[in-house]
Amino acid sequence: MAMSMKEKTSNSHVKTEWAPALKAEFAREAASPNGCVGTELLSETDRLRVWTIRLKPGARVGFHRHVLNYFWTSVNGGRGRQHLMDGTTVEYSYYPGETRHEEYGTGEFKVHDLENLGDQDMIFMTVESIEGSANKPLPIPDAVRLKAA
């Protein structure tokens, strides 16, 4: 059975005032939606986008917007913190192989960031479905695309 984040239990779920820098970054994303849902785009077709996220301990990927149906898999597990678009901050533990599926209707989206709270690299694979999603994909810059050797 495919599970979503709705079934995932957080270690911590609080609504606190964000630091001014986080608020400013969130406002910039709202003004110019960031479709980079990973740190590197490994592959892209007219049907799919395959991303990786690799975060060193203490590293963070900034606010980004999910508009396409997708799933992610935690490659090696870890602990992470997310600031969500409703103003809450959540912390999760991930186990190797954990996979979650998310779907969005027309005009629906999710904005969040991700910070590695652990003491080892945290690695995720994310696969977005262009085909079958209710929304069009957001543009992404060439800088995040995997460069051929």
C-alpha positions as CSV (number, residue, x, y, z in Angstrom):
1,M,0.0,0.0,0.0
2,A,1.4,3.4,-1.0
3,M,1.7,5.7,2.0
4,S,1.8,9.5,2.1
5,M,3.1,12.0,4.6
6,K,-0.3,12.1,6.1
7,E,0.4,8.7,7.7
8,K,3.9,9.6,8.9
9,T,4.3,10.5,12.6
10,S,6.5,13.4,13.4
11,N,9.0,13.5,16.2
12,S,8.1,17.2,16.8
13,H,5.4,19.4,15.3
14,V,5.3,23.0,16.5
15,K,4.1,26.4,15.4
16,T,6.8,29.0,16.3
17,E,7.9,32.2,14.9
18,W,10.4,31.7,12.0
19,A,13.7,33.6,11.9
20,P,13.5,36.7,9.7
21,A,15.8,35.1,7.1
22,L,13.4,32.0,6.8
23,K,10.4,34.3,6.4
24,A,12.2,36.3,3.7
25,E,13.2,33.1,1.8
26,F,9.6,31.8,2.0
27,A,8.3,35.1,0.6
28,R,10.8,34.9,-2.3
29,E,9.6,31.4,-3.1
30,A,6.0,32.6,-3.0
31,A,6.8,35.4,-5.5
32,S,8.9,33.1,-7.7
33,P,8.0,29.4,-7.3
34,N,11.0,27.1,-7.0
35,G,10.4,23.8,-8.8
36,C,13.7,22.3,-7.8
37,V,12.5,19.5,-5.5
38,G,16.0,18.1,-5.2
39,T,19.6,19.2,-5.3
40,E,20.3,17.6,-8.7
41,L,18.0,16.6,-11.6
42,L,19.4,13.2,-12.7
43,S,16.9,12.5,-15.6
44,E,14.0,14.2,-17.3
45,T,11.6,13.0,-20.0
46,D,8.2,14.3,-21.1
47,R,6.7,11.9,-18.5
48,L,9.1,12.0,-15.4
49,R,11.7,13.9,-13.5
50,V,14.1,12.0,-11.3
51,W,15.9,14.0,-8.6
52,T,18.4,13.3,-5.8
53,I,18.7,15.2,-2.6
54,R,22.1,14.8,-0.8
55,L,22.5,16.8,2.4
56,K,25.6,16.8,4.6
57,P,25.0,17.0,8.4
58,G,23.6,20.5,9.2
59,A,22.9,21.3,5.5
60,R,19.6,22.4,4.2
61,V,17.8,22.6,0.9
62,G,15.7,25.8,0.7
63,F,12.0,26.3,0.1
64,H,10.7,24.6,-2.9
65,R,7.3,23.8,-4.4
66,H,5.7,20.5,-5.2
67,V,3.0,20.7,-7.9
68,L,3.4,17.3,-9.6
69,N,2.4,13.9,-8.3
70,Y,5.6,12.3,-6.9
71,F,7.2,9.8,-4.6
72,W,10.3,10.0,-2.6
73,T,12.5,7.2,-1.1
74,S,15.0,7.7,1.8
75,V,18.2,6.0,0.6
76,N,20.0,5.8,3.9
77,G,17.7,7.1,6.6
78,G,18.3,10.0,9.0
79,R,16.6,12.8,10.8
80,G,15.3,16.0,9.2
81,R,13.5,19.2,9.9
82,Q,11.0,20.9,7.6
83,H,9.4,24.3,7.7
84,L,5.9,23.9,6.1
85,M,3.8,26.5,4.3
86,D,1.2,26.6,7.1
87,G,3.9,28.0,9.4
88,T,4.6,24.8,11.3
89,T,8.0,23.2,11.9
90,V,8.2,19.5,11.9
91,E,11.0,17.0,12.6
92,Y,11.0,13.4,11.2
93,S,13.1,10.3,11.4
94,Y,13.5,8.4,8.1
95,Y,14.5,4.8,7.7
96,P,16.4,3.3,4.7
97,G,14.0,2.5,1.9
98,E,11.1,4.5,3.4
99,T,8.9,5.7,0.5
100,R,6.0,8.1,0.5
101,H,3.7,9.1,-2.3
102,E,2.0,12.5,-2.8
103,E,-0.7,13.7,-5.2
104,Y,-2.0,17.2,-6.0
105,G,-5.2,18.3,-7.6
106,T,-5.5,21.2,-10.0
107,G,-3.9,24.3,-8.4
108,E,-2.8,22.4,-5.3
109,F,0.8,22.4,-4.1
110,K,3.1,22.1,-1.1
111,V,6.0,24.4,-0.1
112,H,8.6,23.3,2.4
113,D,12.4,23.1,3.0
114,L,14.5,20.2,4.5
115,E,17.4,20.3,6.9
116,N,19.6,17.4,7.9
117,L,19.7,17.1,11.7
118,G,21.7,13.9,11.7
119,D,25.5,13.2,11.8
120,Q,25.7,11.5,8.4
121,D,24.7,12.5,4.8
122,M,21.0,12.2,4.2
123,I,20.1,11.0,0.7
124,F,16.7,10.9,-1.0
125,M,15.5,10.0,-4.5
126,T,12.4,11.8,-5.7
127,V,10.5,10.9,-8.9
128,E,7.9,13.4,-10.2
129,S,5.2,12.3,-12.6
130,I,4.7,14.9,-15.3
131,E,2.3,12.6,-17.1
132,G,-0.9,12.1,-15.1
133,S,-0.4,15.1,-12.8
134,A,-3.1,17.8,-12.7
135,N,-0.6,20.6,-12.8
136,K,2.0,21.6,-15.3
137,P,5.7,21.2,-14.2
138,L,7.4,24.3,-12.9
139,P,10.5,25.5,-14.9
140,I,13.9,24.5,-13.5
141,P,17.3,26.1,-14.2
142,D,20.0,24.2,-16.2
143,A,22.3,24.5,-13.2
144,V,20.5,21.7,-11.3
145,R,20.7,19.3,-14.3
146,L,23.2,16.4,-14.1
147,K,26.1,17.2,-16.4
148,A,27.2,14.5,-18.8
149,A,30.8,13.2,-18.2
